[in-house]
Amino acid sequence: MFIQSTKIPMLVLLAGLFCAAAPLVARSLKETRTLAEQGNAEAQHAMGLRCAKGDGLPKNEAAAVEWFRKAITQGHVDAQRQLGMCYLLGNGVPQDAAEAVKWLRLAAAQNHVAAMKQLGVCYSLGSSMPKDTVEGVKWFRQAAERGDADAQLELGMAYFDGEGVVQDAAEAVKWFRKAAEQGDLNAQKLLGTTYAQGLRVPPDLGEAVKWYRKAAEKEDPEAQLRLGMAYSLGAGVPQDLKQGISLIKKSAAQKYALAQLEMGECYMHGAGVPKDPAEAVAWYRKAAEQGDVLAQTKLAVAYFEGTGVAQNSVDAVGWFRKAAEQNFPIAQVGLGSCLLSGKGVPKDEAQAMKLFRAAAEQGDADAQFALSLMYEKGEGVDKHPVEALKWCRLASQQGHDIAFVHQATLEATMTREQVIEAVRLEREWKPAK
């Protein structure tokens, strides 16, 4: 079961924290302004937020700063945090990391959990200040111990990755669970991922299903797909193809590309639904149009073979190209093959060579064997038996049957010195990162 990480991007957390605040005073703009001008600290804070967001009046970050300062003179803690964010992001004032930290620390010292969390984000990211993961963990811990779910998740990730703290899978899962039990969607999915893949903990598909179910109940499309896959495969739950397809369809209906791709696979192979290549192509297209490289490649193959759609080599080349431009090795091999044969595109051996090499350097066995043949025949490149054998051996080691057989044929045409050199190059080769 393929699972993707669901860690919160801290840049998203950083942006969200600027807008997050205590509920605005439930008054009209006119009433809020009147109270603020009369010296009401909560109203001054509310006016700062209104100005910062352009809520009911033109956005004015400089005016927001002035209102926050007025509230601060009366000891408003969140106004201190908001002013710190203004300095951190350069909103309404010149960007100044030292001033940002000063105001965030003042708020944190008064037990302001959001300020603690913000300091954790800043130090962990190195946002406008030197990166210090140890200091970041310190602030995430303070917020996490006070029950903040985002901070609990980030602290768990720190333990999971060993960033700013000694790596400790049990401690990571503890903090993930605390956040998940508060209903944090990302933590629930991350726990599902951790148990499904056995990431530094023993695999437990039943526990994975439990947490994916909780996230799926919130209509999260990723969790719906993972839970649907679990039902379809009988992984951690009794197999139920009908329930599995139902969940995957719900996910796909939310335009989740991986679910659309999975629906395409189901219809192409008749897994849980009647086999219908045309319907499969329709789902591949939905995912492909969102930029999913595997869907683009499968759609290209459908056009190339005329499966579920009228055969069209030109359209096949177009979809191979879209995926190849995203450095997807299978598509690079597909496009390279079209260029080599001249199907759907003018023949171009040199360009095919470049594509095969790009995929081969990523470790694709088909590309490695294709590259071997081009060096052997001198297509798109000068003949080079040593390079030919090197790439043939690399493909053979990955279980490429034709390469395994062809390797002996190649070696029989080469000198002992050439074979030794090819073996040396093969052993030194490392896949591109």
Order of alpha helices (4+ residues) and beta strands (2+ residues): alpha-alpha-alpha-alpha-alpha-alpha-alpha-alpha-alpha-alpha-alpha-alpha-alpha-alpha-alpha-alpha-alpha-alpha-alpha-alpha-alpha-alpha-alpha-alpha
